[in-house]
Amino acid sequence: MLLIRNGRVYLGRGRYEAGWDVLCDGPVIREVGPGLQAPGAEVVDAAGRDVYPGLVLGLCAVGAMAFSEMGQWDMDETSRALVPQMDIQWAFDLRELKNQRFARAGITSYGLSPGTQALLAGQAALVHTSAERTEDAFLARRIALKGNYTAAVKRTFKAKEGPQTRMAMYQLLDEAFRSAQEYSEKEKKDYDEGKEVLCRVLRREIPLIMTANTALEAESVVKLGRRYGLRLVIAGAFGVEDFAQEIMDQGWHVMLGDGTNMMAAQENHTDLRRLLELSRKGLDLSIYSSGDEGYAYGYEQIWWNAAQMSAAGAAGWEIMDMMTIRPARALGVDALAGSLEPGKQADIILCRGCPAERFDNYIDQTIVAGRTVFRREAD
């Protein structure tokens, strides 16, 4: 067991408790509160430090990029535009993950996601950022269906059979969900794995995460989500402010794209101050880095995105929620990660102050599944 003692423990929504403890029993949190006792446990003295849940990246392609086969990303299956039956776990390479420095940035889990090129690209998983075996890396499989309503889809299928316009993309999506509805109503049917996945989405068992970078793209995704009553997560979502009210009314989530990606920043624009105001009025908003695109770095960019949100006026605790419990809730894995509660994964970071308020407050220690995987050496 591991006992983190006498820290300033963050419980979410701006609530801190000074002098509290966190007791970890193996990979899970057993108890959170003051004066906890655990004879024989390893003790971490957190006096003078803040204790937060580990960061959860909503989308990340690391582990499925096939670095050894550059130019042929394993995260993108482009034989057809609609491949919802694909499962990202079969593209995962633990060696890629081990080469990253996620723990140094306090990132303890992420939504391992199919990429940007197929219209319905496959199913995502929740992955720990530190593991010795592939089997141990996966916290949850098939947690969401990932899709894309972007120009990248049109570029991918320009020279092959598939959608080459926005109207074709919407028509194919509409047809796919309508066909899945009809399939679900049949008493006798031939098994269709792709339709089975779409039926899970229609029953709202898992969310549909759709990357839509521009306001025009996002508007079409909103219409699709409303038409079929989906649990929708709009990723990228630059310029989504103009119809944020409907997103709030539907209880959907906005996973804001990586503003540090220079190409994305040039092509797409969003008003962070307005998004922050909407967040305070009920918009479920999270931030991430790297995302579902074909570049690996995510450990530095997440804090640059946090800095941009801070410059827009967000409080430190608001930003921490945008990088912990909110993305976990968007992925449907908030029973596993995103906050310090009994029964959840013991994914914890210790900092000297809130790192989203002062960016010289580095991560001192990162704990994944109850095991210290990073400790900053003393200056």
C-alpha positions in Angstrom: 0.0 0.0 0.0 1.0 3.6 -0.6 0.0 6.4 1.8 0.3 10.0 0.5 0.2 12.0 3.7 -0.6 15.6 4.7 -1.1 17.2 1.3 -3.4 19.8 -0.1 -5.7 17.4 -1.9 -7.7 18.6 -4.8 -11.3 17.1 -5.0 -12.6 18.9 -8.1 -14.7 21.9 -8.8 -12.2 24.2 -7.0 -12.4 22.3 -3.7 -9.1 21.7 -1.8 -8.6 20.0 1.5 -5.4 20.9 3.4 -3.8 18.2 5.5 -5.6 15.3 3.9 -4.2 11.9 2.9 -4.7 9.5 0.0 -4.4 5.8 0.7 -3.7 3.6 -2.4 -4.2 -0.2 -2.2 -2.3 -1.5 -5.2 -3.5 0.2 -8.4 -6.6 1.7 -6.9 -7.5 4.4 -4.3 -8.8 2.9 -1.1 -9.6 6.1 0.9 -9.2 9.9 0.9 -9.4 12.0 4.0 -7.6 13.3 7.1 -5.6 11.2 9.5 -5.6 8.0 7.6 -3.6 5.1 9.1 -2.0 2.2 7.2 0.7 0.4 9.2 3.4 -0.9 6.9 2.5 1.2 3.9 5.0 3.1 1.9 4.6 6.8 3.0 5.0 9.8 0.7 5.2 13.1 2.7 3.1 15.6 0.7 3.5 18.5 3.2 3.7 21.8 1.3 2.5 20.2 -1.9 -0.7 19.9 -3.9 -2.1 16.5 -4.7 -4.1 16.2 -8.0 -5.5 13.4 -10.1 -3.3 12.5 -13.0 -4.0 14.2 -16.3 -6.2 12.4 -18.8 -5.6 13.2 -22.5 -8.9 12.9 -24.3 -7.4 11.9 -27.6 -3.9 10.6 -28.4 -2.5 8.4 -31.2 0.7 7.5 -29.5 1.1 3.7 -29.5 -0.6 3.3 -32.8 1.5 5.3 -35.1 3.9 2.6 -36.4 7.0 4.7 -36.2 9.0 1.9 -37.8 6.7 2.1 -40.9 6.7 5.9 -41.4 4.1 7.0 -43.9 1.8 4.0 -43.2 0.2 4.9 -39.9 -1.4 2.0 -38.1 -4.0 4.3 -36.5 -5.6 5.0 -40.0 -7.4 2.3 -41.8 -8.3 3.8 -45.2 -9.4 0.8 -47.2 -13.0 2.1 -46.7 -14.5 5.3 -45.4 -16.7 3.5 -42.8 -14.8 1.0 -40.6 -16.5 1.3 -37.2 -15.7 -2.3 -36.4 -11.9 -1.6 -36.3 -10.4 -1.8 -32.8 -7.4 0.4 -31.9 -6.0 -2.1 -29.4 -4.8 -4.2 -32.3 -2.6 -1.3 -33.5 -1.0 -0.6 -30.1 2.8 -0.9 -29.7 4.0 -0.5 -26.1 7.5 0.4 -27.3 6.1 3.7 -28.8 4.5 4.6 -25.5 7.7 3.9 -23.5 9.6 6.4 -25.6 7.4 9.2 -24.5 7.8 11.4 -21.5 4.2 11.6 -20.4 4.8 10.9 -16.8 7.1 13.9 -16.6 4.2 16.1 -17.6 1.7 14.4 -15.2 -0.2 12.6 -17.9 -1.3 9.2 -16.5 -3.9 8.0 -19.0 -5.2 8.8 -22.5 -7.9 7.9 -25.0 -5.9 5.9 -27.5 -7.7 6.9 -30.7 -7.9 6.0 -34.4 -6.7 8.8 -36.6 -8.2 11.5 -38.8 -8.6 9.9 -42.3 -11.6 7.7 -42.2 -15.2 8.9 -41.8 -15.9 6.3 -39.1 -12.4 5.3 -38.1 -12.9 2.6 -35.3 -13.1 2.2 -31.6 -11.0 3.9 -29.0 -9.5 2.6 -25.7 -8.2 4.0 -22.4 -4.5 3.4 -21.8 -2.2 4.0 -18.9 0.9 5.9 -19.8 3.2 3.5 -17.8 3.1 -0.2 -18.1 5.5 -3.1 -18.5 3.2 -5.3 -20.5 0.7 -4.5 -23.2 -2.1 -6.2 -21.3 -1.4 -3.9 -18.3 -1.5 -0.7 -20.3 -5.2 -1.1 -21.2 -7.7 0.2 -18.6 -10.7 -0.1 -20.8 -11.3 -1.2 -24.4 -13.9 -0.1 -27.0 -14.9 2.9 -25.0 -16.0 5.1 -27.9 -16.5 5.2 -31.6 -14.1 7.7 -33.3 -15.1 9.5 -36.5 -14.0 12.5 -38.6 -15.9 15.2 -40.4 -13.0 17.1 -41.8 -11.1 18.0 -44.9 -8.6 15.2 -44.2 -11.3 12.6 -45.1 -11.9 14.3 -48.5 -8.1 14.3 -49.1 -7.8 10.7 -48.2 -10.5 9.5 -50.6 -9.7 11.9 -53.4 -8.1 9.2 -55.5 -10.1 6.2 -54.3 -13.7 5.2 -53.8 -15.1 7.3 -50.9 -16.5 10.7 -49.9 -14.9 13.6 -51.7 -17.4 16.3 -50.5 -19.0 17.4 -47.3 -22.4 16.4 -48.7 -21.1 12.9 -49.4 -19.7 12.6 -45.9 -23.0 13.5 -44.3 -25.0 11.2 -46.6 -22.7 8.3 -45.8 -23.0 8.9 -42.0 -26.8 9.3 -42.2 -27.1 6.2 -44.3 -24.9 4.2 -41.9 -26.9 5.1 -38.8 -30.2 4.7 -40.5 -29.1 1.2 -41.7 -28.0 0.4 -38.1 -31.4 1.4 -36.8 -33.1 -0.9 -39.2 -30.7 -3.7 -38.3 -31.4 -3.3 -34.6 -35.2 -3.7 -35.2 -34.9 -7.0 -37.0 -35.7 -10.1 -35.1 -33.6 -12.3 -37.4 -30.5 -10.9 -39.0 -27.0 -11.9 -40.2 -24.4 -10.7 -37.7 -22.7 -7.5 -38.9 -19.9 -6.3 -36.6 -19.9 -2.7 -37.9 -23.6 -2.3 -37.4 -23.3 -3.8 -33.9 -20.9 -1.0 -33.0 -23.2 1.6 -34.4 -26.1 0.1 -32.4 -24.0 0.6 -29.3 -23.7 4.2 -30.2 -27.4 4.5 -31.0 -28.3 3.0 -27.6 -25.9 5.6 -26.1 -23.8 2.9 -24.5 -20.6 4.6 -25.9 -20.0 8.1 -27.2 -19.4 9.1 -30.7 -16.3 11.3 -30.8 -16.3 13.3 -34.1 -13.3 15.5 -35.0 -14.7 18.6 -36.7 -12.2 21.4 -36.8 -14.3 24.3 -38.3 -17.6 25.7 -37.3 -19.1 24.5 -40.6 -18.0 21.0 -40.0 -19.1 21.0 -36.4 -22.6 22.3 -37.4 -23.1 19.2 -39.6 -22.0 16.9 -36.7 -24.4 18.7 -34.4 -27.3 18.0 -36.8 -26.3 14.3 -37.0 -26.1 14.0 -33.2 -29.5 15.6 -32.8 -31.1 13.4 -35.5 -30.1 10.2 -33.9 -30.0 11.2 -30.2 -26.3 10.4 -29.8 -23.9 10.9 -26.9 -21.7 13.3 -28.9 -18.2 14.5 -28.3 -17.0 17.2 -30.7 -13.2 17.2 -30.9 -11.1 19.9 -32.5 -14.2 22.2 -32.3 -12.5 25.4 -33.3 -15.2 28.0 -33.8 -17.9 26.0 -32.1 -19.0 29.0 -29.9 -21.8 30.1 -32.1 -24.0 27.0 -31.5 -22.6 26.1 -28.1 -26.1 26.6 -26.5 -27.5 23.6 -28.4 -24.5 21.5 -27.4 -25.2 22.5 -23.7 -28.9 21.7 -24.1 -28.0 18.2 -25.5 -25.5 17.6 -22.7 -22.7 17.0 -25.2 -19.0 17.6 -24.8 -16.5 19.8 -26.5 -12.9 18.5 -26.6 -11.0 21.6 -27.8 -8.1 20.9 -30.2 -4.5 21.5 -29.8 -3.9 25.3 -30.3 -0.1 24.7 -30.2 -0.2 22.9 -33.5 0.9 25.7 -35.9 -1.0 24.4 -38.9 -4.2 24.0 -36.9 -3.8 27.4 -35.3 -3.5 29.0 -38.8 -6.4 27.1 -40.3 -8.8 27.2 -37.4 -9.7 29.9 -34.9 -11.6 30.0 -31.7 -12.4 32.6 -29.0 -11.0 31.1 -25.8 -12.5 33.9 -23.7 -15.9 33.2 -25.0 -15.5 29.4 -24.6 -14.5 30.0 -21.0 -17.6 32.1 -20.4 -19.7 29.3 -21.9 -17.9 26.7 -19.8 -18.9 28.7 -16.7 -22.5 28.6 -18.0 -22.5 24.8 -18.4 -20.6 23.9 -21.5 -18.7 20.7 -20.8 -15.2 21.6 -22.1 -11.9 19.9 -22.0 -8.5 20.5 -23.6 -5.9 18.1 -24.9 -2.7 18.0 -27.0 -1.3 16.0 -29.9 -4.7 14.4 -30.3 -5.6 12.0 -33.2 -3.1 13.4 -35.7 0.1 11.8 -36.8 2.6 13.5 -34.4 3.7 12.1 -31.1 4.5 14.9 -28.8 1.9 15.6 -26.2 3.7 16.0 -22.9 4.7 19.6 -23.4 1.8 20.9 -25.5 -0.8 20.1 -22.9 0.7 22.7 -20.6 1.0 25.2 -23.4 -2.7 24.7 -24.1 -3.2 25.2 -20.4 -1.2 28.4 -20.6 -3.4 29.7 -23.4 -6.5 29.0 -21.4 -5.0 30.7 -18.4 -4.2 33.8 -20.5 -7.9 33.8 -21.5 -8.8 34.1 -17.8 -9.4 30.6 -16.5 -8.6 29.8 -12.9 -6.1 27.1 -12.2 -8.7 24.7 -10.8 -10.9 25.2 -13.9 -8.0 24.2 -16.2 -7.1 21.2 -14.0 -10.7 20.0 -14.3 -10.4 20.5 -18.1 -7.5 18.1 -18.1 -8.7 15.5 -15.6 -12.4 14.8 -14.8 -13.9 16.4 -17.8 -12.1 14.4 -20.5 -12.6 11.3 -18.4 -16.3 12.0 -18.4 -16.3 12.7 -22.1 -14.8 9.3 -22.8 -17.2 7.6 -20.4 -14.4 6.4 -18.1 -14.9 8.7 -15.1 -15.6 5.7 -12.9 -11.9 4.8 -13.5 -10.0 8.0 -13.8 -10.1 11.8 -13.5 -10.5 12.4 -9.8 -9.2 11.3 -6.4 -12.0 9.0 -5.2 -12.1 5.6 -3.6 -12.3 2.8 -6.2 -10.7 4.8 -8.9 -7.3 4.2 -10.4 -4.4 5.5 -8.2 -3.2 7.9 -10.8 -1.9 10.9 -8.9 0.5 13.9 -9.4 2.2 15.9 -6.6 3.1 19.5 -7.4 4.3 22.6 -5.5 1.2 24.7 -6.1 -1.2 24.5 -9.0 0.8 23.9 -12.2 -2.0 25.6 -14.2 -1.6 28.8 -12.3 2.2 29.1 -12.2 4.0 27.2 -14.9 7.2 27.0 -13.0 5.4 24.8 -10.5 6.7 21.6 -12.1 5.4 18.1 -11.4 7.3 16.7 -8.5 6.1 13.2 -8.6 3.8 11.1 -10.9 2.1 7.9 -9.6 0.4 5.6 -12.1 -1.7 2.7 -10.8 -0.2 3.2 -7.3 3.4 3.1 -8.5 5.8 6.0 -8.7 6.9 6.3 -12.3 8.5 9.8 -12.2 10.2 11.8 -9.4 11.9 15.1 -10.1 15.4 15.3 -8.7 16.1 18.1 -6.3 17.6 21.2 -7.8 
